Amino acid sequence: MNFRTLCLAIALSTASLVTTAQQVQGFVHKQSAADGYEWPTDTAVLTRLDNWQDLKFGVLFHFGLYSVPGIVESWSICSEDVDWITRKGNKPYSQYKEWYFSLKDSLNPVQFDPDKWAEIMTDAGMKYMIFTTKHHDGFCNFDTKLTDFKITAGPFADNPRSNVAKEVFDAFRKRDFMTGCYFSKPDWHCEWFWSPEFATPTRRINYNKERHPQWWKNYQDFTAGQLGELLGGDYGRFDILWLDGGWISGDDIMLDSILLCARSGLHPGLISVDRSIRGRNENYQTPERGIPDKQLDYPWESCITLSNDWGWVPNAPFKSPAKVIGLLAEITAKGGALLLGVGPTPQGTIEPEVEWRLREIGKWLRANGKAIYSTRTTAVYNDGNTWFTTSKDGKHLYAIFALPEGEKLPESIEWSGNTPKGRMTLLHSGKKVSYKVSADGKVTATLPKGLPDMPVVLQFSIL
């Protein structure tokens, strides 16, 4: 029995699962409540989570039909009347959807070079990756056998690298990245999700499941089948299954059965990220475009875009390297990881403006990465623009001054708490840094002259 057949068989045997969905407001997935986190009981998953928490910095690629015109990913075909869903032109909605879906005949990334993607992200200091195999519009970046709405059935079909997802995953595994498979639980192109018999007023299914149980079962089978293709071996071994579309829960698609198949087969310890669905299958939480207000003592990542959008858009404004490093410092000090959103161009390339920023971030991390990778949190983790982390063995404390974007590096840095004992040095050079501690416990560290206007890291002990 192949993986897909096995998944479908288990899904059929567990058809009595309760189907509940958590509504997610707006276009960002909010952080699940802390009291909803459930630690996995599978020791292999716990081990994988611990390894993932050491990595701290990853990349999330959004690439698809939306890349061709450079518009917001998928959402323009959702007819909800909200200000962040915009459409180009003045086409009636039905014509707009027809135009959008026809972009499958235009996506032809002839300059696609996954090895170059992987080289850039390696140089950026990233340690894990997530790639969109399918977004909400249903367009597949992998060679699914269950629909022709895929990149291997368009103008890129004859390219030896047409199975884009496989090529990307293989390229990053060669560089020892932890690999993650992004998959949208909703599929707005599938007739069993948005039935052609009814209008599509919202992001949800457009029919009553109780009245049309066979339609919904068809959708569950379709989803299990596609996940079976991705997890069946042709696309390699995954570390993370990153499920998007929080208005559909893992229970809706019978995720328990799919994970049982995966973890007992090719993917032991697979981390499940059923985004914003609190409970057993949200192995780490994913607040989107923001950072939690305080430290969290369970696994989480902030997924934040390098520009203002997840996918490629023309003439996009990008965050500076210093800004991204500051975000990474704050997130690390609070116990999380940063998943940075990068959108390749419709030609399949990483823009020069993006590449430059990523390489600058990597240059900083090669000099200061000890303050980020494999670190642990401290009780006193922040004072103003200074964020604190500690080495795993507790011997070293790191003070990361997150220089605000566009500002000059000050002559000195001040903070309260985490009082140094003995020698303090610049992490990147080992050069001694002078400091003093006032009667009220305020630490003032004087920075050497001539440092670049970038975030700076001080290393010291408090023992």
Secondary structure, 3 states (H helix, E strand, C coil): CCHHHHHHHHHHHCCCCCCCCCCCCCCCCCCCCHHHECCCCCHHHHHHHHHHHCCCEEEEECCCHHHCCCCCCCHHHCCCCCCCCCCCCCCCHHHHHHHHHHHHHCCCCCCCCHHHHHHHHHHCCCCEEEEEEECCCCCECCCCCCCCCEHHHCCCCCCCCCCHHHHHHHHHHCCCCEEEEEEECCCCCCCCCCCCCCCCCCCCCCCCCCCCHHHHHHHHHHHHHHHHHHHCCCCCCCCEEEEECCCCCCCCCCHHHHHHHHHHCCCCCCEEEECCCCECCECCECCECCCCCCCCCCCEEEEEECCCCCCCCCCCCCCCHHHHHHHHHHHHHCCCEEEEEECCCCCCCCCHHHHHHHHHHHHHHHHHHHHCCCCECCCCCEECCEEEEECCCCCCEEEEECCCCCCCCCCEEEEECCCCEEEEEECCCCCECEEEECCCCEEEEECCCCCCCCCEEEEEECC
